[in-house]
């Protein structure tokens, strides 16, 4: 699972068991950037939210199709702001790319430098070179 910052990890599709594992590992938030019904057999956002809540985590659904839209970016920024110094979040979509893009766009709103965001994403395996930051 790629690390974007010490507090933010990115992943491909999670399932209910993955959510429980992240909770056991001390994660406080899950951000689902994947729209429901994007692919047959994908876990529904509601089922993942139920598992997160049962595990004591905050689950946020900010679906992204293509380039993250302002609503998803703002929701992602709010999650980043809520982490404080000790919270940890896992962001996911089908492959992790949309989540990495939403994270970068949200953190840019918070004042992070575009070159640093692209470099962090590259270390995690995501090329955000064409992303408008």
C-alpha positions as CSV (number, residue, x, y, z in Angstrom):
1,X,0.0,0.0,0.0
2,X,1.6,3.2,-1.1
3,X,2.3,6.0,1.3
4,X,1.6,9.6,0.1
5,X,2.4,11.2,3.5
6,X,3.0,9.8,6.9
7,X,-0.7,10.2,7.5
8,X,-2.2,9.3,4.1
9,X,-2.0,5.9,2.3
10,X,-3.6,5.2,-1.0
11,X,-5.0,1.9,-2.2
12,X,-7.0,0.1,-4.9
13,X,-10.4,-1.2,-4.0
14,X,-11.0,-2.2,-0.4
15,X,-13.4,-4.7,0.9
16,X,-15.0,-5.0,4.4
17,X,-12.2,-7.1,5.8
18,X,-9.6,-4.6,4.6
19,X,-11.5,-1.8,6.4
20,X,-11.4,-3.8,9.6
21,X,-7.6,-4.4,9.1
22,X,-7.0,-0.7,8.6
23,X,-8.9,0.1,11.8
24,X,-6.9,-2.5,13.7
25,X,-3.7,-0.8,12.4
26,X,-4.8,2.5,13.9
27,X,-6.3,4.2,10.9
28,X,-9.0,6.8,11.8
29,X,-10.5,7.6,8.3
30,X,-11.4,5.8,5.0
31,X,-12.1,7.9,1.9
32,X,-13.8,6.1,-0.9
33,X,-13.2,7.9,-4.2
34,X,-15.0,5.2,-6.2
35,X,-18.5,5.6,-7.5
36,X,-20.9,2.7,-6.6
37,X,-21.6,0.2,-9.4
38,X,-18.5,1.1,-11.4
39,X,-17.7,-2.5,-11.8
40,X,-19.7,-5.7,-11.1
41,X,-19.0,-7.2,-7.7
42,X,-17.5,-4.1,-6.2
43,X,-18.4,-3.6,-2.5
44,X,-21.1,-0.9,-2.1
45,X,-20.1,2.3,-0.3
46,X,-22.8,1.7,2.3
47,X,-21.4,-1.7,3.2
48,X,-17.9,-0.3,3.6
49,X,-19.3,2.6,5.6
50,X,-21.1,0.2,8.0
51,X,-17.9,-1.7,8.5
52,X,-15.9,1.5,9.1
53,X,-18.4,2.7,11.6
54,X,-18.5,-0.6,13.4
55,X,-14.7,-0.4,13.7
56,X,-14.7,3.1,15.0
57,X,-13.6,4.8,11.8
58,X,-14.9,7.7,9.9
59,X,-15.9,6.8,6.3
60,X,-16.3,9.4,3.6
61,X,-17.6,8.8,0.2
62,X,-16.3,11.3,-2.4
63,X,-16.8,9.6,-5.7
64,X,-14.6,10.6,-8.7
65,X,-15.2,9.9,-12.3
66,X,-12.2,11.0,-14.4
67,X,-10.6,14.2,-13.1
68,X,-11.6,15.0,-9.5
69,X,-14.4,17.6,-9.4
70,X,-14.4,20.5,-6.9
71,X,-16.9,18.7,-4.5
72,X,-14.7,15.6,-4.2
73,X,-11.5,17.7,-3.8
74,X,-13.2,19.9,-1.1
75,X,-14.4,16.8,0.8
76,X,-10.9,15.3,0.6
77,X,-9.5,18.6,1.9
78,X,-11.9,18.5,4.8
79,X,-10.7,15.0,5.7
80,X,-7.0,16.1,5.5
81,X,-7.8,19.0,7.8
82,X,-9.6,16.7,10.3
83,X,-6.6,14.3,10.7
84,X,-4.8,16.7,13.0
85,X,-1.4,15.5,14.0
86,X,-2.3,11.9,14.8
87,X,-5.0,10.7,12.5
88,X,-4.3,8.4,9.6
89,X,-6.4,7.9,6.5
90,X,-6.5,5.4,3.6
91,X,-7.9,6.8,0.4
92,X,-9.0,4.3,-2.3
93,X,-10.6,3.9,-5.7
94,X,-10.2,1.1,-8.3
95,X,-6.4,1.5,-8.7
96,X,-5.5,4.4,-6.4
97,X,-4.9,6.9,-9.2
98,X,-8.0,9.0,-8.7
99,X,-7.4,8.9,-4.9
100,X,-3.9,10.2,-5.4
101,X,-5.2,12.9,-7.7
102,X,-7.9,14.0,-5.3
103,X,-5.3,14.0,-2.4
104,X,-2.9,16.2,-4.5
105,X,-5.6,18.6,-5.5
106,X,-6.9,18.9,-1.9
107,X,-3.5,19.3,-0.4
108,X,-2.6,22.0,-3.0
109,X,-5.6,23.9,-1.7
110,X,-4.0,23.6,1.7
111,X,-0.9,25.3,0.4
112,X,1.3,22.3,-0.5
113,X,3.7,22.8,-3.5
114,X,2.7,21.2,-6.7
115,X,6.2,19.8,-7.3
116,X,6.3,18.2,-3.9
117,X,2.9,16.6,-4.4
118,X,3.9,15.2,-7.7
119,X,7.1,13.8,-6.2
120,X,5.3,12.2,-3.3
121,X,2.8,10.6,-5.7
122,X,5.6,9.4,-8.0
123,X,7.3,7.6,-5.0
124,X,3.9,5.9,-4.4
125,X,3.8,4.8,-8.0
126,X,1.4,7.4,-9.4
127,X,2.2,9.8,-12.2
128,X,0.4,13.1,-11.6
129,X,2.6,15.0,-14.1
130,X,-0.5,16.0,-16.2
131,X,-2.7,16.9,-13.3
132,X,-3.5,20.6,-13.1
133,X,-2.2,21.6,-9.7
